[in-house]
């Protein structure tokens, strides 16, 4: 229905299965390489010999390139076709990854992540198009849910088997796998082509001015969100300059678009109530999904590494797959509001369960909570995308605006969620640490006994009583720091549960408001038949 999109002819069953498999491979390729790097940043930091503040540029570079390329991708495929863009950037991605195997430095690693972000922008859409070809017209909504949701599987998959890749070839194991995945996706795209579609002349000169303003603005904003917690928000002056520069550049780009006759970004459409509420709901849910980042930090604070969490990530993967399947089987325009509220309820329950953790908590105690969070996260994405895309079908010229809004809400929301979770955890850890240390005094017999016991454990190694006493004090301090971190993570989990419940309450209030509005407008005789359907469609933006 949209220029630049492939046509959807009838296919044989065998060809439909092939399209589904290729769609899964392409969608995973778009995000799995970056997920492998993100979950192994501490190992890459050691192999590169850089500081934690420097290694944080890798996920930031991916988001910078991914969001920026989405601005041009829609018009590029409308004018030249998606295949050319995908093949071009898949080859660039493969070459950059191959070069990084021979030139291993921070600069080349950032270049690979930027190439991954650019190709990922095309592969996400390409995976959706391949998945659409696998389903007949009556099941097209199910195809949309699966095509959009396949990318949700990349993070649990990366945590599940990245340790084995590191054992095979240290950091090179990750990049060899990433290179192989890019080449596999390229081969699949070349062997099984999408049906042709209509093309139109799309680019205008002012499009490149908008890109020249918007891309560096998004890059500066991504850098602030990715590195703010590492260098601390109020300590590094460049954060303030970058944030100010990003605001100026993004506002300048929006100003250019606001006064164009045929804008690349339709600011008036994006600023209407439905689109703003959709963007805010996606942003809030992405922040809720950052609970997984807190879970990893909590388990690492207890001294566990990725090998000891693999069964947990298997449960997370199963939850994501189950959420995708359930969402695809139940998706209808009328059920979208209920689906969103149900997913938020599951995530709130999962986060609340984690908020009761202690120093005895292990991955086995978090299987159910993480399953619920993964299920809810996968369950919400498809209905959210469908709820906004209905408005695009009614006005196809707003496709770029919707694509960019959804991408920014997803990617920037992910960075913002991680930044907020990390910052809140640090602040609460300092608070709980001050409260715990305040009561640690040598005048307390229990404290004195704990210090003596900690030093006595080293009696066979240290003969000096003063040295043993110092070690006992250090052991007690480490235990207090660990308990402060545990309490801080509990606060994080509870805050996320409250945020999920508030978001659900907001969506429910909006839904009830629409019910009241439509019930007043529709005659009583038609209420039961048409009123509720119209409420759901209006609430989802699909009319």
Rosetta blueprint (number, residue, H / E / L):
1 X L
2 X L
3 X L
4 X L
5 X L
6 X L
7 X L
8 X L
9 X L
10 X L
11 X L
12 X L
13 X H
14 X H
15 X H
16 X H
17 X H
18 X H
19 X H
20 X H
21 X H
22 X H
23 X H
24 X H
25 X H
26 X H
27 X H
28 X H
29 X H
30 X H
31 X H
32 X H
33 X H
34 X H
35 X H
36 X H
37 X H
38 X H
39 X H
40 X L
41 X H
42 X H
43 X H
44 X H
45 X H
46 X H
47 X H
48 X H
49 X L
50 X L
51 X L
52 X H
53 X H
54 X H
55 X H
56 X L
57 X H
58 X H
59 X H
60 X H
61 X H
62 X H
63 X H
64 X H
65 X H
66 X H
67 X H
68 X H
69 X H
70 X H
71 X H
72 X H
73 X H
74 X H
75 X H
76 X H
77 X H
78 X H
79 X H
80 X H
81 X L
82 X H
83 X H
84 X H
85 X H
86 X H
87 X H
88 X H
89 X H
90 X H
91 X H
92 X H
93 X H
94 X H
95 X H
96 X H
97 X H
98 X H
99 X H
100 X H
101 X H
102 X H
103 X L
104 X L
105 X L
106 X H
107 X H
108 X H
109 X H
110 X H
111 X H
112 X H
113 X H
114 X H
115 X H
116 X H
117 X H
118 X H
119 X H
120 X H
121 X H
122 X H
123 X H
124 X H
125 X H
126 X H
127 X H
128 X H
129 X H
130 X H
131 X H
132 X H
133 X H
134 X L
135 X L
136 X L
137 X H
138 X H
139 X H
140 X H
141 X H
142 X H
143 X H
144 X H
145 X H
146 X H
147 X H
148 X H
149 X H
150 X H
151 X H
152 X H
153 X H
154 X H
155 X H
156 X H
157 X H
158 X H
159 X H
160 X H
161 X H
162 X H
163 X H
164 X H
165 X H
166 X H
167 X H
168 X H
169 X H
170 X L
171 X H
172 X H
173 X H
174 X H
175 X H
176 X H
177 X H
178 X H
179 X H
180 X H
181 X H
182 X H
183 X H
184 X H
185 X H
186 X H
187 X H
188 X H
189 X H
190 X H
191 X H
192 X L
193 X L
194 X L
195 X L
196 X L
197 X L
198 X L
199 X L
200 X L
201 X L
202 X L
203 X L
204 X L
205 X H
206 X H
207 X H
208 X H
209 X H
210 X H
211 X H
212 X H
213 X H
214 X H
215 X H
216 X H
217 X H
218 X H
219 X H
220 X H
221 X H
222 X H
223 X H
224 X H
225 X H
226 X H
227 X H
228 X H
229 X H
230 X H
231 X H
232 X L
233 X L
234 X L
235 X L
236 X L
237 X H
238 X H
239 X H
240 X H
241 X H
242 X H
243 X H
244 X H
245 X H
246 X H
247 X H
248 X H
249 X H
250 X H
251 X H
252 X H
253 X H
254 X H
255 X H
256 X H
257 X H
258 X H
259 X L
260 X L
261 X L
262 X L
263 X L
264 X L
265 X L
266 X L
267 X H
268 X H
269 X H
270 X H
271 X L
272 X L
273 X H
274 X H
275 X H
276 X H
277 X H
278 X H
279 X H
280 X H
281 X H
282 X H
283 X H
284 X H
285 X H
286 X H
287 X H
288 X H
289 X H
290 X L
291 X H
292 X H
293 X H
294 X H
295 X H
296 X H
297 X H
298 X H
299 X H
300 X H
301 X H
302 X L
303 X L
304 X L
305 X L
306 X H
307 X H
308 X H
309 X H
310 X H
311 X H
312 X H
313 X H
314 X H
315 X H
316 X H
317 X H
318 X H
319 X H
320 X H
321 X H
322 X H
323 X H
324 X H
325 X H
326 X H
327 X H
328 X H
329 X H
330 X H
331 X L
332 X L
333 X H
334 X H
335 X H
336 X H
337 X H
338 X H
339 X H
340 X H
341 X H
342 X H
343 X H
344 X H
345 X H
346 X H
347 X H
348 X H
349 X H
350 X H
351 X H
352 X H
353 X H
354 X H
355 X L
356 X L
357 X L
358 X L
359 X L
360 X L
361 X L
362 X L
363 X H
364 X H
365 X H
366 X H
367 X H
368 X H
369 X H
370 X H
371 X H
372 X H
373 X H
374 X H
375 X H
376 X H
377 X H
378 X H
379 X H
380 X H
381 X H
382 X H
383 X H
384 X H
385 X H
386 X H
387 X H
388 X H
389 X H
390 X H
391 X H
392 X H
393 X H
394 X H
395 X L
396 X H
397 X H
398 X H
399 X H
400 X H
401 X H
402 X H
403 X H
404 X H
405 X H
406 X H
407 X H
408 X H
409 X H
410 X H
411 X H
412 X H
413 X H
414 X H
415 X H
416 X H
417 X H
418 X H
419 X H
420 X H
421 X H
422 X H
423 X H
424 X H
425 X H
426 X H
427 X H
428 X H
429 X H
430 X H
431 X H
432 X H
433 X H
434 X H
435 X H
436 X H
437 X H
438 X H
439 X L
440 X L
441 X L
442 X L
443 X L
444 X L
445 X H
446 X H
447 X H
448 X H
449 X H
450 X H
451 X H
452 X H
453 X H
454 X H
455 X H
456 X H
457 X L
458 X L
459 X L
460 X L
461 X L
462 X L
463 X L
464 X L
465 X H
466 X H
467 X H
468 X H
469 X H
470 X H
471 X H
472 X H
473 X H
474 X H
475 X H
476 X H
477 X H
478 X H
479 X H
480 X H
481 X H
482 X H
483 X H
484 X H
485 X H
486 X H
487 X H
488 X H
489 X H
490 X H
491 X H
492 X H
493 X H
494 X H
495 X H
496 X H
497 X H
498 X H
499 X H
500 X H
501 X H
502 X H
503 X H
504 X H
505 X H
506 X H
507 X H
508 X H
509 X H
510 X H
511 X H
512 X H
513 X H
514 X H
515 X H
516 X H
517 X H
518 X H
519 X H
520 X H
521 X H
522 X L
523 X L
524 X H
525 X H
526 X H
527 X H
528 X H
529 X H
530 X H
531 X H
532 X H
533 X H
534 X H
535 X H
536 X H
537 X H
538 X H
539 X H
540 X H
541 X L
542 X L
543 X L
